[in-house]
Amino acid sequence: MNNKYTFVGALRPFSLVVAIATCGLGVSLALIDNADDSWLAWLVLLTGLLLQVAVNLVNDAPDLVNQELDQLSRQNILRNQKIGWIIMLLAVMLGLYMVSIRGWPLLLLGMVGVAGAWGYTGGKVNYKQRGLGIVLVFLLMGVLLIGGSYYVLSGLYTWRVFWLSLPFSLLSSLLLLSNELRDYESDRDAGIRTLIVRIGYHSGVRLYYLLISLVYLICAMLYWAGMLPGFLMLLITSLALVGPLNLLDSPTTQRQRLTPLTGRFYLLFGATYLATLWMDLP
């Protein structure tokens, strides 16, 4: 049995940084802008985390098309999928409570989020299979989740929030990209048409470098525009990229650590980014 199909493997603990970071950014920006409901802030973080857990648990459903998959792995995938949808239902219930506070715009955003979670692996949409996962994660687990978190606490949405959400949105795509690079050979052999299977491994590596470059370039522009109080601390986080970058040219067996190390970089960068936003306050 492949260990990635166990409950802990399917949970992908390293990827939970996405929900914590993106919801944390939206909440932080709202609190910086004088929102004062700390209990609601914790509820937003919990709901975002549950949403990420649910998406992770249903993520392996496309692997069921692999005829070489053993029976135990198939059973684990189906079990994880059921648990994932139960957790998704809980996240929806919490979301509906927040909708009762903020109204229909939040309901619309929540419907997009749930549809996106289902569409990642479900039905005829299956945008992972269509090679659209990396693009849509940028929107669903980046821009929209950050903006939604901010909206729940403030009742507003601004262009400033959008621009400040871009680095984390790109990092969400980077984390999924690292997963597709790690699984390139197995996805290709199983007929799972992810973006990297479609464009080829070496093009995927170039995309990995491009996303990293865009993260730092956008941060520099935000600093230049006066939206980000500092930039030097963020540059220092690039040292955490040494490990994952070295793995990009490694054989498949050594590439398994690529995604956890990318997640570690996301965590370090995210914490530094949030600290940078808070450090300019009196």
Secondary structure, 3 states (H helix, E strand, C coil): CCHHHCHHHHHCHHHHHHHHHHHHHHHHHHHHCCCCCHHHHHHHHHHHHHHHHHHHHHCCHHHHHCCCCCHHHHHHHHHHHHHHHHHHHHHHHHHHHHHHHHCHHHHHHHHHHHHHHHHHHCCCCCCCCCCCHHHHHHHHHHHHHHHHHHHHHHCCCCHHHHHHHHHHHHHHHHHHHHHHHHCHHHHHHHCCCCHHHHHCHHHHHHHHHHHHHHHHHHHHHHHHCCCCCCCHHHHHHHHHHHHHHHHCCCCHHHHHHHHHHHHHHHHHHHHHHHHHHHCCCC
